[in-house]
């Protein structure tokens, strides 16, 4: 009986440790996104898409108006899932498109892939379009 009670006590202790979270949950953090909402916020999205039902494909252009919340932020991170992105431009003006460097990170089965856009020093306004 003593052996049984000792085993039960050890099992209960191990189960309690296994159920404890590794890290505390941070209030205000979105655990379902790669983006940092304290650095940038998407204010507007304008989509111009073409549909190919035969190929089961959408193609087109997405114009984003971005608000910079952190003045020193230089990498814009957005969430993607199964997208082919060919080019990204900063719309300096209606007729001046500046190509931007970007990378698409490793795909996570739940979150998709992070799209990281490097912003040049010229993009120094509180609001800009890509």
Number of C-alpha atoms within 10 A of each C-alpha: 6 7 8 9 10 11 12 12 12 12 11 12 11 11 11 10 10 10 8 9 8 8 6 7 9 8 6 8 12 11 10 10 17 17 19 15 18 12 17 22 17 15 12 12 12 10 11 10 12 11 11 10 8 6 7 7 10 12 13 9 13 13 16 17 17 18 17 22 14 12 11 10 15 17 16 20 21 19 16 18 14 8 12 9 13 6 10 17 16 19 18 14 10 6 7 10 13 14 13 14 13 19 13 17 13 10 13 10 8 9 14 18 21 21 22 18 19 15 17 13 9 8 15 14 10 12 15 18 18 18
